[in-house]
Amino acid sequence: MGESLRDIQRKIQAVKKTKQITKAMNMVASAKLRNAQLRIERFRPYADKYFEVISDLAGRVDASSYPLLEKREEIKTVGIVLITSDKGLCGAFNANLCTAALKLAQSKQSEGKEVKFICIGKRARDFFRKTEFEILEEKIEVLNHFDFQLANEVGETVIDKFLARHVDEVYVVFGKFVTIIKQEPTIAKVLPVESGAKSGDSSSEYVFEPSVEGLLTELLPRYVKVQIYRALLDTSASEHAARMTAMDNATKNCNELVNSLTLVYNKARQASITAELMDIVGGAEALKNA
């Protein structure tokens, strides 16, 4: 019984050490989340306004005159930009993103289209490396510290592939940050750029300088990069929120396990003491009878 008590004590100490690690990781994720959340909340209004302006401008011109607006009659190849984290320990966050991207890819494949991936994040790369889908490009260990330059690089790659007709449509799959406890796998189409403007829209009273055509030529490539940057920021904030929640749950589970093991330890200790007392009483009775 003494050996059993020592085993239980070792388990309790091991769980307590694990609890210290999960609590520390929760605090780190919480600190990183504050900065990431601030970045996405500041950038969203800019990205939304950019989309509004581009949609209005695109509705004023002949789409066939602009390669990034061109909707091709036959879609042969679809490109998917998948953004995940590089590290794990954030619950089902990465698995949900990979599953959403896989369903999209399988849906397009069932329509007879070829699907190719650009993977940002180690988890995305590792997941689709095991599938039949081609990975055009991968970027890993870049999400811990990034700025608009990363979106610029990915955007240039996406635009080059689209203009060279290596892909006919491009989607981005990312984790949309809603709240600390809610992150949604989201699919957004970035190419070809779609017009959201309607005829008779009140925005038609605006006068653009320089011309609409000149503005579109300059703004369309940047629009693609802005949408990718927004997806990167959303995913970054979602990753830290998911990890914070996962580590908080792990810490609570450690507390419950410590309490459970302590109860088992106390019961085993009580049983050991009772057995020793019975041995003493039995020995005393035997001496008395002798």
Phi and psi in degrees as a GROMACS rama.xvg file:
@    title "Ramachandran Plot"
@    xaxis  label "Phi"
@    yaxis  label "Psi"
@TYPE xy
-60.0546  -40.5225  GLY-2
-63.1974  -38.4712  GLU-3
-64.259  -40.1262  SER-4
-62.9877  -42.0876  LEU-5
-63.4391  -38.5169  ARG-6
-61.246  -44.0585  ASP-7
-65.0748  -40.5036  ILE-8
-62.1781  -41.066  GLN-9
-63.3563  -40.4214  ARG-10
-63.4062  -41.3738  LYS-11
-62.6232  -43.7755  ILE-12
-65.3046  -38.3207  GLN-13
-64.913  -41.4527  ALA-14
-66.968  -37.8653  VAL-15
-64.3572  -37.7569  LYS-16
-67.1388  -40.0226  LYS-17
-62.0047  -39.6852  THR-18
-61.085  -40.1688  LYS-19
-61.6521  -39.4629  GLN-20
-67.4568  -48.0139  ILE-21
-64.429  -36.1191  THR-22
-67.1503  -40.8502  LYS-23
-65.2455  -41.7104  ALA-24
-65.6135  -34.372  MET-25
-63.1279  -41.9902  ASN-26
-67.7227  -40.1238  MET-27
-64.0652  -45.6661  VAL-28
-62.4881  -37.6177  ALA-29
-63.7068  -42.2147  SER-30
-65.6897  -42.167  ALA-31
-68.7765  -33.5224  LYS-32
-63.5521  -40.041  LEU-33
-57.3495  -43.9112  ARG-34
-69.8376  -43.8208  ASN-35
-65.4102  -38.8894  ALA-36
-65.9724  -39.4127  GLN-37
-64.2201  -40.6318  LEU-38
-63.403  -45.7271  ARG-39
-71.7088  -35.3891  ILE-40
-68.1258  -31.5087  GLU-41
-75.9312  -32.5342  ARG-42
-85.5912  -27.8091  PHE-43
-55.7122  -47.4494  ARG-44
-58.5645  -38.0763  PRO-45
-64.6962  -45.934  TYR-46
-64.6056  -40.3473  ALA-47
-64.3933  -43.3338  ASP-48
-66.7472  -38.0205  LYS-49
-60.7075  -44.4475  TYR-50
-62.0561  -41.5214  PHE-51
-61.7204  -45.1177  GLU-52
-65.7583  -47.0041  VAL-53
-62.4341  -41.2607  ILE-54
-61.4034  -40.4694  SER-55
-67.197  -45.6731  ASP-56
-63.6881  -41.4022  LEU-57
-65.7096  -27.4588  ALA-58
-75.5124  -7.72558  GLY-59
-99.1856  -8.53869  ARG-60
-123.657  169.513  VAL-61
-80.8512  113.55  ASP-62
-59.5197  -29.388  ALA-63
-66.7148  -14.9252  SER-64
-84.5635  -8.47041  SER-65
-126.387  115.386  TYR-66
-55.5823  -36.1578  PRO-67
-77.016  -10.419  LEU-68
-100.323  -11.2107  LEU-69
-68.0792  122.343  GLU-70
-95.3302  111.086  LYS-71
-75.6106  142.304  ARG-72
-63.4844  -37.8833  GLU-73
-120.658  122.192  GLU-74
-96.1707  107.398  ILE-75
-95.9002  -39.3907  LYS-76
-130.88  134.563  THR-77
-115.062  131.278  VAL-78
-102.232  136.973  GLY-79
-124.38  121.048  ILE-80
-94.2904  112.054  VAL-81
-105.802  126.35  LEU-82
-114.937  118.602  ILE-83
-130.268  -176.89  THR-84
-85.0565  167.11  SER-85
-86.4306  -29.0137  ASP-86
-111.41  162.202  LYS-87
-97.1757  -144.689  GLY-88
57.8513  37.2292  LEU-89
-132.654  41.6297  CYS-90
66.2209  -140.795  GLY-91
-92.9042  14.2664  ALA-92
-56.0681  -56.0678  PHE-93
-67.7053  -38.8397  ASN-94
-61.8228  -39.9443  ALA-95
-65.1767  -39.8887  ASN-96
-66.0485  -45.2512  LEU-97
-64.6285  -37.9909  CYS-98
-65.1981  -42.5587  THR-99
-62.2416  -42.509  ALA-100
-66.94  -38.5512  ALA-101
-66.0457  -41.3784  LEU-102
-63.825  -40.9568  LYS-103
-62.6076  -44.8215  LEU-104
-63.2019  -43.7267  ALA-105
-67.0134  -34.981  GLN-106
-63.6073  -45.6018  SER-107
-67.4199  -37.23  LYS-108
-66.048  -36.88  GLN-109
-66.143  -20.087  SER-110
-87.8355  4.58804  GLU-111
87.7962  16.0136  GLY-112
-101.683  147.51  LYS-113
-84.5338  141.236  GLU-114
-121.33  132.123  VAL-115
-128.588  148.681  LYS-116
-116.037  147.126  PHE-117
-116.802  114.312  ILE-118
-102.456  123.038  CYS-119
-114.198  114.106  ILE-120
112.351  138.659  GLY-121
-63.5763  -36.4718  LYS-122
-65.7377  -37.228  ARG-123
-65.9895  -46.1832  ALA-124
-61.1058  -46.7962  ARG-125
-64.8647  -35.9468  ASP-126
-68.4671  -49.8608  PHE-127
-85.1266  -8.63545  PHE-128
-66.4561  -25.4785  ARG-129
-90.2298  1.52168  LYS-130
-105.929  179.55  THR-131
-81.9193  -10.5238  GLU-132
-77.3216  142.863  PHE-133
-78.5337  136.852  GLU-134
-101.754  110.574  ILE-135
-70.84  -39.5435  LEU-136
-156.43  150.015  GLU-137
-135.696  143.251  GLU-138
-133.105  114.608  LYS-139
-121.867  159.881  ILE-140
55.4721  40.4008  GLU-141
-120.275  -10.9102  VAL-142
-89.0249  -9.45866  LEU-143
-67.918  -41.5764  ASN-144
-138.867  114.045  HIS-145
-145.633  159.703  PHE-146
-136.114  -164.187  ASP-147
-65.4151  -18.1764  PHE-148
-60.4457  -37.0301  GLN-149
-63.8649  -45.0149  LEU-150
-63.5006  -35.2428  ALA-151
-64.0265  -43.5733  ASN-152
-65.1686  -46.8037  GLU-153
-64.8107  -42.0876  VAL-154
-60.7569  -42.5728  GLY-155
-61.5651  -42.4439  GLU-156
-61.8237  -47.0838  THR-157
-61.6667  -45.5457  VAL-158
-65.0421  -43.1711  ILE-159
-60.6097  -43.7691  ASP-160
-64.7146  -38.123  LYS-161
-69.3512  -45.9587  PHE-162
-66.7693  -32.9146  LEU-163
-81.2174  1.05657  ALA-164
62.4294  27.234  ARG-165
-76.1103  -25.1819  HIS-166
-136.524  150.74  VAL-167
-109.681  -16.1798  ASP-168
-144.422  150.781  GLU-169
-135.361  129.228  VAL-170
-118.742  152.509  TYR-171
-119.649  132.201  VAL-172
-112.32  122.445  VAL-173
-147.941  170.134  PHE-174
-95.6067  108.601  GLY-175
-77.9462  126.039  LYS-176
-81.5997  115.055  PHE-177
-102.514  -60.2906  VAL-178
-141.528  179.452  THR-179
-61.5786  -31.4403  ILE-180
-104.4  3.04653  ILE-181
-135.66  119.082  LYS-182
-131.796  125.524  GLN-183
-107.183  126.465  GLU-184
-61.983  125.729  PRO-185
-128.021  140.531  THR-186
-116.013  125.205  ILE-187
-129.728  136.705  ALA-188
-89.0865  125.578  LYS-189
-109.465  -24.496  VAL-190
-142.081  138.075  LEU-191
-67.6835  152.915  PRO-192
-66.342  130.29  VAL-193
-102.361  144.668  GLU-194
-88.7026  133.883  SER-195
-109.513  3.7577  GLY-196
-79.6286  149.378  ALA-197
-119.561  150.994  LYS-198
-64.786  141.212  SER-199
82.7357  6.38793  GLY-200
-62.2865  144.56  ASP-201
-63.8498  -18.6091  SER-202
-70.2756  -10.1461  SER-203
-66.4408  -13.1629  SER-204
-78.2147  -11.0404  GLU-205
-74.6386  149.351  TYR-206
-112.721  127.907  VAL-207
-103.209  136.922  PHE-208
-136.749  117.92  GLU-209
-69.9026  -157.756  PRO-210
-66.7424  161.201  SER-211
-57.5809  -40.83  VAL-212
-62.0583  -42.8344  GLU-213
-66.1387  -39.2262  GLY-214
-65.5721  -43.8902  LEU-215
-62.3186  -41.7103  LEU-216
-57.3757  -37.0696  THR-217
-82.6287  -37.749  GLU-218
-89.3972  -27.4797  LEU-219
-58.637  -49.109  LEU-220
-60.9784  -38.7366  PRO-221
-68.6861  -31.5621  ARG-222
-59.8231  -44.3302  TYR-223
-58.9601  -43.332  VAL-224
-68.8623  -35.6303  LYS-225
-63.7783  -42.7001  VAL-226
-66.4811  -36.8829  GLN-227
-68.4128  -40.4008  ILE-228
-63.9548  -39.3191  TYR-229
-61.8522  -42.4247  ARG-230
-63.0801  -38.2106  ALA-231
-64.1873  -44.8641  LEU-232
-64.9235  -42.5875  LEU-233
-60.9002  -45.7185  ASP-234
-64.9456  -39.3494  THR-235
-61.2993  -48.0413  SER-236
-64.3812  -40.3927  ALA-237
-64.6852  -39.6121  SER-238
-59.6549  -49.5613  GLU-239
-66.118  -36.8015  HIS-240
-66.1515  -42.8323  ALA-241
-65.4875  -39.6693  ALA-242
-68.2738  -39.3433  ARG-243
-61.6607  -44.3454  MET-244
-65.4388  -42.4755  THR-245
-63.9607  -42.5014  ALA-246
-70.6706  -32.1456  MET-247
-65.1778  -43.9212  ASP-248
-64.6319  -38.6895  ASN-249
-64.7541  -39.4795  ALA-250
-63.7163  -42.4003  THR-251
-63.2392  -40.0157  LYS-252
-64.3645  -37.0075  ASN-253
-63.3163  -42.3998  CYS-254
-60.126  -44.1273  ASN-255
-65.1572  -39.3035  GLU-256
-68.1126  -39.7197  LEU-257
-61.7037  -44.4547  VAL-258
-62.2777  -41.3827  ASN-259
-65.2812  -45.395  SER-260
-67.0746  -35.3203  LEU-261
-63.9396  -39.7522  THR-262
-63.4531  -43.3693  LEU-263
-62.6985  -41.9287  VAL-264
-61.7906  -45.3185  TYR-265
-64.1831  -39.7441  ASN-266
-65.4612  -42.7696  LYS-267
-66.0901  -39.3941  ALA-268
-65.1465  -42.0296  ARG-269
-63.9403  -40.5404  GLN-270
-64.3163  -37.9534  ALA-271
-64.9214  -43.9797  SER-272
-63.9399  -41.9577  ILE-273
-62.6811  -41.3326  THR-274
-64.3785  -39.7661  ALA-275
-66.2922  -40.1429  GLU-276
-63.7028  -40.4028  LEU-277
-62.8104  -39.1986  MET-278
-63.9616  -41.3146  ASP-279
-65.8006  -45.4702  ILE-280
-62.5113  -42.4054  VAL-281
-64.3833  -38.9769  GLY-282
-66.3318  -40.0379  GLY-283
-65.1393  -39.7806  ALA-284
-64.4438  -39.5535  GLU-285
-64.6423  -40.2492  ALA-286
-66.3154  -38.335  LEU-287
-64.2402  -42.2352  LYS-288
-70.996  -25.0541  ASN-289
